[in-house]
Amino acid sequence: MRLNGTKGEKILKRSVFRVVFCALVCSALFILSFGGCAEKKAETAPPVEVANVIQQDVPIYAEWVATLDGMVNATIRAQVQGYLTKQSYKEGDTVKKGQVLFQIDPRTFQAAQEQAKGELGRAEARLTQTKANLSRIRPLAAQRAVSQKDLDDAVAAEQSAQAALMSAKAAFDKASLDLSFTRITSPIDGIAGMAKAQMGNLVGPGQIEELTTVSTVNPIKAYCGLSEQEYLKAADSKRQVGRIPLELILADGSIFPHKGEFLYADRQVDVRTGTIRVASIFPNPNNLLRPGQFARIRAQMGIKKNALLVPQRAVTEVQGKYLVAVVGAGNKVAIKQVKAAERYGSLWVIDEGLALGNKVVAEGVQKVRDGMVVSPTPYKSETDKKPEKVETPAKTETPAKAEPAAKTPAKTEGERAPAKPEAPPKKAEPAGQPKPEKR
């Protein structure tokens, strides 16, 4: 019995060993076959799009952030104290020189003018009297009928009356001027801003806030800051800076249709920023530009001859270094460091690191590594792709217009579709027939 038991155990161990051995062999074969497939997949070259390095003359532009300001900004304040009774202009409208903007209550100033007018009349009468007295005393003084003192008193009285008349005239003129100041007018032609005082407010020379502001915006000025290097470079340039046409790029990216020109530079460099303030002038016939707007001033500073250009997509910036993937012989990739310069549209000027005829990876740069073999195809720029995008909607528009005619029969078919609900009652009849059969 013990012999039979030991033999059975040996047979069981052998069968278990065979099963385990077969499982290990199968798993090893599976792993080897899977690794071979992975190696085959890794050996496939990734598809990329390559572009040729082109050479052409490129205009060099410089841009500066600018702030727009009116050619003249007139701050409107009250010159006499009083209560506002009327606003005679519409905020934001164009006003003319001399147009009334506000009205101050004139009654107190009218009374002061009348009082000054009365004083002027009294001074004129006094002068007439003194002149008459002097004309009578002079002949008598010549005949020694009166004393010299009487003559001197008459002359002094006449001169005093003349001085009093001049003072009365000045007081009357001042009263008239104060009365005219109750009609607050615009000193220039321009656009009037929002009113900062309401009707009934007490205004006067001591008021801190102005009533409104009128700005001349045609032409309009644009201020920008130039660094010391840019200023010195422009000063040393043979081309006169004042003759360079300037473009104004608005906040929405559109280019203002009218060209501007250099106006003047400030007298000093700002020690805090190291920039000098430069003013430019732009025509603004439609008053589109307003003071306070932000824009960019662009000027063509020169032309770079025979510049090498690549798509901007082909250039990768890593820690301040610019890298480009160049496809060489055998479609092998080489990562090169280049010196990037100005941007020109969707292209980038490369000063060093590339040569004419090189091919660079423009699409799929993230897939490639140095020494990798790729499958290149010609690169299609965005301008080349745009016509295709435009054509597709044009083709779909034609059937879209014909859809109403096609939709009418489709709707009739859909209207016939409600006949389908008749199917459930038909199905219900056979569904009810087998029930008695099962019973």
C-alpha positions as CSV (number, residue, x, y, z in Angstrom):
1,M,0.0,0.0,0.0
2,R,2.8,2.4,0.8
3,L,4.5,1.6,-2.5
4,N,1.4,2.3,-4.4
5,G,1.0,5.7,-2.6
6,T,4.6,6.8,-3.3
7,K,4.2,5.9,-7.0
8,G,1.0,7.9,-7.2
9,E,2.7,10.9,-5.6
10,K,5.5,10.7,-8.0
11,I,3.1,10.6,-11.0
12,L,1.2,13.6,-9.6
13,K,4.4,15.7,-9.1
14,R,5.5,14.9,-12.7
15,S,2.2,16.0,-14.2
16,V,2.2,19.2,-12.1
17,F,5.8,19.9,-13.2
18,R,4.8,19.4,-16.9
19,V,1.9,21.8,-16.6
20,V,4.0,24.5,-15.0
21,F,6.8,24.0,-17.5
22,C,4.3,24.4,-20.4
23,A,2.8,27.5,-18.9
24,L,6.3,29.1,-18.5
25,V,7.2,28.3,-22.1
26,C,4.0,29.7,-23.4
27,S,4.4,32.9,-21.4
28,A,8.0,33.3,-22.6
29,L,6.9,32.9,-26.2
30,F,4.1,35.4,-25.7
31,I,6.5,38.0,-24.2
32,L,9.0,37.5,-27.0
33,S,6.4,37.8,-29.7
34,F,5.0,41.0,-28.1
35,G,8.4,42.6,-27.8
36,G,9.1,41.8,-31.4
37,C,5.8,43.6,-32.4
38,A,6.8,46.6,-30.2
39,E,10.2,46.8,-31.9
40,K,8.5,46.7,-35.3
41,K,6.2,49.5,-34.3
42,A,9.1,51.5,-32.9
43,E,11.0,51.1,-36.1
44,T,8.2,52.9,-38.1
45,A,9.3,56.5,-39.0
46,P,6.9,59.2,-37.7
47,P,5.3,61.4,-40.4
48,V,6.3,65.1,-40.4
49,E,5.9,68.1,-42.7
50,V,9.1,69.8,-43.8
51,A,9.6,73.3,-45.3
52,N,12.5,74.6,-47.3
53,V,14.6,77.5,-46.0
54,I,13.8,80.4,-48.4
55,Q,15.9,83.6,-49.1
56,Q,14.5,87.0,-49.8
57,D,14.7,90.7,-48.9
58,V,12.8,91.4,-45.7
59,P,11.7,94.9,-44.5
60,I,12.7,95.5,-40.9
61,Y,9.9,97.1,-38.8
62,A,10.0,98.5,-35.3
63,E,7.0,98.9,-33.1
64,W,6.3,100.9,-30.0
65,V,3.3,101.1,-27.7
66,A,1.7,104.5,-27.9
67,T,-1.0,106.6,-26.1
68,L,-3.2,109.0,-28.1
69,D,-3.8,112.5,-26.9
70,G,-5.5,115.5,-28.3
71,M,-3.6,118.1,-30.3
72,V,-5.0,120.7,-27.8
73,N,-6.8,119.8,-24.6
74,A,-8.7,122.8,-23.2
75,T,-9.8,122.5,-19.6
76,I,-13.0,124.5,-19.1
77,R,-13.4,126.1,-15.7
78,A,-15.6,128.9,-14.3
79,Q,-13.9,132.3,-13.9
80,V,-16.6,133.8,-11.8
81,Q,-18.5,132.4,-8.9
82,G,-22.2,131.6,-9.3
83,Y,-24.8,128.9,-9.7
84,L,-25.1,126.9,-13.0
85,T,-28.4,127.5,-14.6
86,K,-28.0,125.9,-18.1
87,Q,-25.9,123.5,-20.1
88,S,-25.9,124.5,-23.7
89,Y,-24.1,121.7,-25.5
90,K,-24.5,117.9,-25.9
91,E,-21.8,115.8,-24.4
92,G,-19.5,114.2,-26.9
93,D,-20.5,116.5,-29.8
94,T,-18.3,118.7,-31.8
95,V,-18.3,122.4,-30.7
96,K,-17.0,125.5,-32.3
97,K,-14.8,128.2,-30.9
98,G,-16.9,130.7,-29.0
99,Q,-19.9,128.4,-28.6
100,V,-21.6,128.7,-25.2
101,L,-21.2,125.5,-23.1
102,F,-22.6,126.6,-19.7
103,Q,-24.6,129.5,-18.3
104,I,-24.1,131.0,-14.8
105,D,-26.8,133.0,-13.1
106,P,-26.0,136.6,-14.3
107,R,-28.3,138.7,-12.1
108,T,-25.7,139.6,-9.5
109,F,-23.2,140.5,-12.3
110,Q,-25.8,142.6,-14.1
111,A,-26.4,144.6,-11.0
112,A,-22.7,145.1,-10.5
113,Q,-22.4,146.3,-14.1
114,E,-25.2,148.8,-13.6
115,Q,-23.6,150.1,-10.4
116,A,-20.3,150.5,-12.2
117,K,-22.1,152.3,-15.0
118,G,-23.6,154.7,-12.5
119,E,-20.2,155.4,-11.0
120,L,-18.8,156.0,-14.5
121,G,-21.6,158.6,-15.2
122,R,-20.8,160.4,-11.9
123,A,-17.1,160.5,-12.7
124,E,-17.9,162.0,-16.2
125,A,-20.1,164.7,-14.6
126,R,-17.4,165.5,-12.0
127,L,-14.8,165.9,-14.8
128,T,-17.1,168.2,-16.8
129,Q,-17.6,170.4,-13.7
130,T,-13.9,170.6,-12.9
131,K,-13.1,171.5,-16.5
132,A,-15.6,174.3,-16.4
133,N,-14.2,175.7,-13.2
134,L,-10.7,175.6,-14.6
135,S,-11.7,177.4,-17.8
136,R,-13.2,180.2,-15.7
137,I,-10.3,180.6,-13.2
138,R,-7.5,180.6,-15.7
139,P,-8.5,184.0,-17.3
140,L,-9.0,185.5,-13.9
141,A,-5.6,184.2,-12.7
142,A,-4.0,185.7,-15.8
143,Q,-5.5,189.1,-14.7
144,R,-4.5,188.4,-11.1
145,A,-8.1,188.6,-10.1
146,V,-7.7,185.3,-8.2
147,S,-4.8,183.9,-6.2
148,Q,-2.4,181.4,-7.6
149,K,-3.7,178.9,-5.0
150,D,-7.2,179.0,-6.5
151,L,-5.7,178.2,-9.9
152,D,-3.7,175.4,-8.5
153,D,-6.7,173.9,-6.7
154,A,-8.8,174.1,-10.0
155,V,-6.0,172.3,-11.9
156,A,-5.7,169.6,-9.3
157,A,-9.5,169.1,-9.1
158,E,-9.6,168.7,-12.9
159,Q,-6.8,166.1,-12.9
160,S,-8.4,164.2,-10.0
161,A,-11.7,164.1,-11.9
162,Q,-9.8,162.6,-14.9
163,A,-8.3,159.9,-12.7
164,A,-11.7,159.1,-11.1
165,L,-13.1,158.8,-14.6
166,M,-10.4,156.3,-15.6
167,S,-11.1,154.3,-12.4
168,A,-14.8,154.3,-13.1
169,K,-14.2,153.1,-16.6
170,A,-12.0,150.2,-15.4
171,A,-14.6,149.2,-12.8
172,F,-17.3,149.2,-15.5
173,D,-15.1,147.2,-17.9
174,K,-14.4,144.6,-15.1
175,A,-18.1,144.4,-14.3
176,S,-18.9,143.9,-18.0
177,L,-16.2,141.2,-18.2
178,D,-17.5,139.4,-15.2
179,L,-20.9,139.4,-16.7
180,S,-19.5,138.0,-20.0
181,F,-17.8,135.2,-17.9
182,T,-21.3,134.0,-16.9
183,R,-21.5,132.6,-20.5
184,I,-18.8,129.9,-20.4
185,T,-17.7,129.4,-24.0
186,S,-15.3,127.0,-25.8
187,P,-11.9,128.5,-26.6
188,I,-11.2,126.0,-29.5
189,D,-12.9,123.8,-32.1
190,G,-13.0,120.3,-30.9
191,I,-15.0,117.5,-29.1
192,A,-16.5,118.4,-25.8
193,G,-16.3,115.8,-23.1
194,M,-18.7,114.8,-20.3
195,A,-19.9,117.5,-18.0
196,K,-18.6,117.1,-14.4
197,A,-20.9,119.7,-12.9
198,Q,-24.7,119.6,-12.6
199,M,-27.3,122.3,-12.9
200,G,-27.6,124.2,-9.6
201,N,-24.0,123.6,-8.5
202,L,-22.1,126.5,-7.1
203,V,-19.0,126.9,-9.3
204,G,-16.2,129.4,-9.3
205,P,-12.4,130.0,-9.6
206,G,-11.7,128.0,-6.3
207,Q,-13.3,124.8,-7.7
208,I,-10.8,121.9,-8.0
209,E,-12.6,119.9,-10.6
210,E,-13.1,121.3,-14.1
211,L,-16.5,121.7,-15.7
212,T,-15.5,119.7,-18.9
213,T,-12.7,119.4,-21.4
214,V,-12.6,120.2,-25.1
215,S,-10.0,118.4,-27.3
216,T,-8.9,119.0,-30.8
217,V,-8.5,115.5,-32.3
218,N,-7.9,116.3,-36.0
219,P,-5.0,115.9,-36.2
220,I,-4.2,113.8,-33.1
221,K,-1.0,113.1,-31.3
222,A,0.5,109.8,-30.3
223,Y,3.1,109.5,-27.6
224,C,5.5,106.6,-27.3
225,G,8.8,105.9,-25.5
226,L,12.0,105.1,-27.3
227,S,15.0,103.5,-25.5
228,E,18.3,105.3,-25.5
229,Q,19.7,102.8,-28.0
230,E,16.8,103.3,-30.4
231,Y,17.1,107.1,-30.1
232,L,20.8,107.1,-30.8
233,K,20.4,104.7,-33.7
234,A,17.7,106.9,-35.2
235,A,19.9,110.0,-34.6
236,D,22.8,108.4,-36.4
237,S,20.7,107.1,-39.3
238,K,21.3,108.8,-42.6
239,R,17.6,108.8,-43.4
240,Q,15.7,111.7,-41.8
241,V,13.4,110.4,-39.1
242,G,10.8,113.0,-39.8
243,R,10.2,111.6,-43.3
244,I,9.6,108.0,-42.3
245,P,5.9,107.1,-42.7
246,L,4.3,105.8,-39.6
247,E,1.5,103.2,-39.3
248,L,-0.9,103.1,-36.4
249,I,-2.1,99.6,-35.3
250,L,-5.3,99.9,-33.3
251,A,-6.3,97.7,-30.3
252,D,-8.4,95.3,-32.5
253,G,-5.4,94.7,-34.8
254,S,-6.6,96.8,-37.7
255,I,-4.3,99.4,-39.3
256,F,-5.4,103.0,-39.3
257,P,-5.8,104.0,-43.0
258,H,-3.9,107.4,-42.6
259,K,-0.2,107.5,-42.3
260,G,1.5,109.7,-39.6
261,E,4.8,111.3,-39.2
262,F,7.3,112.2,-36.5
263,L,6.5,115.5,-34.6
264,Y,9.1,116.1,-31.9
265,A,11.1,114.5,-29.1
266,D,11.1,115.5,-25.5
267,R,14.0,117.6,-24.1
268,Q,15.3,114.8,-21.7
269,V,15.5,111.1,-21.1
270,D,13.4,109.8,-18.2
271,V,16.0,108.6,-15.6
272,R,13.5,106.1,-14.1
273,T,12.7,104.2,-17.3
274,G,15.7,105.2,-19.6
275,T,13.4,106.2,-22.4
276,I,12.7,109.4,-24.2
277,R,9.2,110.5,-25.0
278,V,8.5,111.0,-28.7
279,A,5.4,112.6,-30.2
280,S,3.9,111.6,-33.6
281,I,1.0,113.2,-35.4
282,F,-1.8,111.4,-37.4
283,P,-4.6,112.9,-39.5
284,N,-8.0,112.0,-38.0
285,P,-10.7,113.3,-40.4
286,N,-13.5,111.1,-39.1
287,N,-12.7,111.6,-35.4
288,L,-12.3,107.9,-35.0
289,L,-9.2,108.2,-32.8
290,R,-9.8,109.6,-29.3
291,P,-7.5,110.8,-26.5
292,G,-6.6,108.0,-24.1
293,Q,-6.6,105.2,-26.7
294,F,-3.8,102.7,-26.7
295,A,-2.2,101.7,-30.1
296,R,1.1,100.6,-31.6
297,I,3.2,102.7,-33.9
298,R,5.0,100.7,-36.6
299,A,7.8,102.1,-38.8
300,Q,10.0,100.5,-41.4
301,M,13.5,101.1,-40.3
302,G,15.3,99.4,-43.2
303,I,15.5,96.3,-45.4
304,K,17.5,93.2,-44.7
305,K,19.0,91.8,-47.9
306,N,19.0,88.0,-48.7
307,A,17.6,87.0,-45.3
308,L,16.9,83.3,-44.6
309,L,13.3,82.6,-43.5
310,V,11.6,79.6,-42.0
311,P,8.1,79.1,-40.7
312,Q,7.6,80.2,-37.1
313,R,6.2,76.8,-36.3
314,A,9.6,75.3,-37.1
315,V,11.4,77.3,-34.3
316,T,11.3,76.0,-30.7
317,E,12.4,78.1,-27.8
318,V,13.9,76.2,-24.9
319,Q,15.5,78.1,-22.0
320,G,16.3,81.2,-24.1
321,K,17.7,79.1,-27.0
322,Y,16.1,78.7,-30.4
323,L,16.2,75.2,-31.8
324,V,15.3,73.9,-35.3
325,A,15.0,70.3,-36.5
326,V,16.8,69.9,-39.8
327,V,16.1,66.9,-42.0
328,G,19.2,65.7,-43.8
329,A,20.4,62.7,-45.9
330,G,18.4,59.6,-45.3
331,N,15.6,61.6,-43.7
332,K,17.6,61.8,-40.5
333,V,16.9,64.6,-38.1
334,A,19.5,66.8,-36.6
335,I,18.6,69.4,-33.9
336,K,20.5,72.6,-34.5
337,Q,20.7,75.8,-32.4
338,V,20.0,79.0,-34.5
339,K,20.0,82.7,-34.0
340,A,16.5,84.0,-34.5
341,A,16.0,87.7,-35.5
342,E,12.9,89.5,-36.7
343,R,9.5,88.0,-37.5
344,Y,8.0,88.6,-40.9
345,G,4.4,87.6,-41.1
346,S,4.2,83.9,-40.4
347,L,8.0,83.5,-41.0
348,W,11.0,84.0,-38.8
349,V,14.3,85.5,-40.0
350,I,17.3,83.3,-39.0
351,D,20.7,85.0,-38.9
352,E,22.9,82.0,-38.0
353,G,22.6,78.2,-37.9
354,L,20.9,77.5,-41.3
355,A,21.8,77.6,-44.9
356,L,19.8,78.0,-48.1
357,G,18.4,74.6,-49.2
358,N,18.0,73.1,-45.7
359,K,14.8,71.4,-44.9
360,V,13.3,72.0,-41.4
361,V,10.4,70.3,-39.7
362,A,7.4,72.6,-39.5
363,E,4.7,70.2,-38.4
364,G,5.4,67.4,-35.9
365,V,8.3,69.0,-34.1
366,Q,7.2,67.4,-30.9
367,K,7.6,63.9,-32.3
368,V,11.2,64.1,-33.5
369,R,14.5,63.6,-31.6
370,D,18.1,64.1,-32.6
371,G,19.2,61.2,-34.9
372,M,15.6,60.0,-35.6
373,V,14.5,58.9,-39.1
374,V,11.3,60.5,-40.2
375,S,8.9,60.3,-43.1
376,P,8.8,63.8,-44.5
377,T,6.0,65.4,-46.6
378,P,5.8,69.0,-48.0
379,Y,4.6,71.6,-45.5
380,K,1.4,73.5,-46.3
381,S,1.2,76.9,-44.7
382,E,-1.9,78.5,-43.4
383,T,-2.3,80.6,-46.5
384,D,-2.2,77.4,-48.6
385,K,-4.9,75.8,-46.4
386,K,-7.2,78.8,-46.3
387,P,-8.6,78.4,-49.9
388,E,-9.5,74.8,-49.1
389,K,-11.5,75.9,-46.0
390,V,-13.3,78.5,-48.1
391,E,-14.2,76.1,-50.8
392,T,-15.9,73.6,-48.6
393,P,-18.6,75.9,-47.2
394,A,-19.2,77.2,-50.7
395,K,-19.9,73.7,-51.9
396,T,-22.2,72.9,-49.0
397,E,-24.1,76.2,-49.5
398,T,-25.5,75.2,-52.9
399,P,-27.2,72.0,-51.7
400,A,-28.3,73.9,-48.5
401,K,-30.3,76.2,-50.7
402,A,-31.9,73.3,-52.5
403,E,-32.7,71.6,-49.2
404,P,-36.1,73.3,-48.8
405,A,-37.3,71.5,-52.0
406,A,-35.9,68.2,-50.7
407,K,-37.3,68.7,-47.2
408,T,-40.9,69.0,-48.4
409,P,-41.0,65.4,-49.7
410,A,-39.0,64.3,-46.7
411,K,-41.6,65.8,-44.5
412,T,-44.4,64.0,-46.5
413,E,-42.5,60.7,-46.0
414,G,-42.3,61.6,-42.4
415,E,-46.0,62.3,-42.3
416,R,-46.6,58.9,-43.7
417,A,-44.4,57.5,-41.0
418,P,-47.1,57.7,-38.4
419,A,-48.6,54.7,-40.2
420,K,-46.0,52.7,-38.3
421,P,-48.0,53.0,-35.0
422,E,-50.5,50.7,-36.8
423,A,-47.9,47.9,-36.4
424,P,-48.3,47.6,-32.6
425,P,-52.0,46.6,-32.9
426,K,-51.0,44.0,-35.6
427,K,-48.3,42.7,-33.3
428,A,-50.7,42.7,-30.4
429,E,-53.1,40.4,-32.3
430,P,-50.5,37.6,-32.9
431,A,-49.2,38.2,-29.4
432,G,-52.7,37.5,-28.1
433,Q,-53.1,34.4,-30.2
434,P,-50.3,32.3,-28.7
435,K,-51.6,32.9,-25.2
436,P,-54.5,30.6,-25.6
437,E,-52.2,28.1,-27.3
438,K,-49.9,28.1,-24.2
439,R,-52.8,27.7,-22.0
